[in-house]
Amino acid sequence: GDNTPAFTDIHFSEKPGCRLHVLLKGGGSDNASRVVMLPPGAGKQGILNEVMDCVLHKAANACPPLVIGVGIGGTFDKVAGMAKSSRWLFGEDERTAELENELLDMVNATGMGPGALGGKTLALAVHVNTAPCHIAALPLAINMGCSAMRRATFEFNAQTGEFERVNAEMGE
């Protein structure tokens, strides 16, 4: 009843317990998001082109400055969730970090800036989450998030039966 729907994700790890991630996200920035199935031959350049097309056509409606999540791989039904969860499952390999930096530079080079009124900072961050996919497809999701995006992570302690806050952030 207060216009704050939550996207949640439960992440299990090798250690006992689990993590609960809560992402409060409005519908306006979700409306500026996109899911596409690229041909596998599109490769990295196809991904860059599609992300930039989405940014150029939709970013102004997502209340910039933005935090952009990108999901690559998996399946059609999983890739959108991967793009959203990229905000707490940060890429740990060098190739993913390089792609995140390249995309952030490209997005900010548009000159659209905060509020899409011009300037150098259209996005505060771009996070990429990847997964293996079938050789015949290249699922891609671009998820816009405004800078007012809020998230929190809680870890479940199986011994005490309680959740403990791991972090809480406003924006990035």
Solvent accessible surface area in square Angstrom, and as a share of the most:
residue,aa,sasa,rsa
1,G,137,1.32
2,D,106,0.55
3,N,140,0.72
4,T,59,0.34
5,P,78,0.49
6,A,57,0.44
7,F,57,0.24
8,T,75,0.44
9,D,40,0.21
10,I,94,0.48
11,H,67,0.30
12,F,145,0.60
13,S,49,0.32
14,E,179,0.80
15,K,104,0.44
16,P,115,0.72
17,G,24,0.23
18,C,22,0.13
19,R,77,0.28
20,L,47,0.23
21,H,5,0.02
22,V,34,0.19
23,L,0,0.00
24,L,54,0.27
25,K,16,0.07
26,G,39,0.37
27,G,45,0.43
28,G,44,0.42
29,S,8,0.05
30,D,49,0.25
31,N,124,0.63
32,A,3,0.02
33,S,24,0.16
34,R,45,0.16
35,V,60,0.34
36,V,32,0.19
37,M,88,0.39
38,L,23,0.11
39,P,90,0.56
40,P,67,0.42
41,G,79,0.75
42,A,28,0.22
43,G,29,0.27
44,K,112,0.47
45,Q,108,0.48
46,G,12,0.12
47,I,12,0.06
48,L,8,0.04
49,N,85,0.44
50,E,36,0.16
51,V,0,0.00
52,M,24,0.11
53,D,56,0.29
54,C,0,0.00
55,V,0,0.00
56,L,102,0.51
57,H,127,0.57
58,K,59,0.25
59,A,0,0.00
60,A,53,0.41
61,N,118,0.61
62,A,2,0.01
63,C,88,0.53
64,P,8,0.05
65,P,31,0.20
66,L,0,0.00
67,V,0,0.00
68,I,0,0.00
69,G,0,0.00
70,V,0,0.00
71,G,0,0.00
72,I,18,0.09
73,G,1,0.01
74,G,14,0.13
75,T,71,0.41
76,F,130,0.54
77,D,108,0.56
78,K,121,0.51
79,V,0,0.00
80,A,42,0.33
81,G,30,0.29
82,M,24,0.11
83,A,0,0.00
84,K,36,0.15
85,S,7,0.05
86,S,0,0.00
87,R,0,0.00
88,W,21,0.08
89,L,57,0.28
90,F,88,0.36
91,G,27,0.26
92,E,174,0.78
93,D,76,0.39
94,E,132,0.59
95,R,203,0.74
96,T,11,0.06
97,A,38,0.30
98,E,97,0.44
99,L,23,0.11
100,E,24,0.11
101,N,91,0.46
102,E,60,0.27
103,L,0,0.00
104,L,42,0.21
105,D,98,0.51
106,M,59,0.26
107,V,0,0.00
108,N,35,0.18
109,A,84,0.65
110,T,42,0.25
111,G,37,0.36
112,M,38,0.17
113,G,0,0.00
114,P,63,0.39
115,G,39,0.37
116,A,31,0.24
117,L,162,0.81
118,G,43,0.42
119,G,34,0.33
120,K,179,0.76
121,T,52,0.30
122,L,1,0.00
123,A,1,0.01
124,L,73,0.36
125,A,15,0.12
126,V,7,0.04
127,H,23,0.10
128,V,1,0.01
129,N,23,0.12
130,T,73,0.42
131,A,37,0.28
132,P,128,0.80
133,C,53,0.31
134,H,131,0.59
135,I,154,0.78
136,A,71,0.55
137,A,25,0.19
138,L,21,0.10
139,P,1,0.01
140,L,0,0.00
141,A,1,0.01
142,I,1,0.01
143,N,8,0.04
144,M,0,0.00
145,G,0,0.00
146,C,32,0.19
147,S,36,0.23
148,A,49,0.38
149,M,7,0.03
150,R,77,0.28
151,R,18,0.07
152,A,14,0.11
153,T,4,0.02
154,F,51,0.21
155,E,46,0.21
156,F,60,0.25
157,N,60,0.31
158,A,62,0.48
159,Q,174,0.77
160,T,86,0.50
161,G,46,0.44
162,E,114,0.51
163,F,107,0.44
164,E,119,0.54
165,R,145,0.53
166,V,67,0.38
167,N,49,0.25
168,A,54,0.42
169,E,60,0.27
170,M,141,0.63
171,G,6,0.06
172,E,85,0.38
